[in-house]
């Protein structure tokens, strides 16, 4: 049985929410294989044109969920950071977006 850890830390200006699991992690080599197979560049985990699953469906395995989460977070000034290690789990951090300077 796996575990999920939730953590929140804050300061006077913002908060960071972390969600981590101890699952199998995301295989970078599987993502690169998908990019080679489709001959499309790999941008990130929320790239809906790639999947680490052999059989992606409309609901799972094609980055649509992450894409939607990233768009919603951007609207409220936050971003999603992902760290994963094959065999060592994945951590998602919801962090304040850095101000763009022009």
Secondary structure, DSSP 8 states (H G I E B T S, - for coil): ---EEEEEEE-SS-EEEEEEE-S----HHHHHHHHHHHT-----TT-TT--SSSS--SSSSSSHHHHHHHHHHHHTTEEEEEEEETTTEEEEEEEE------
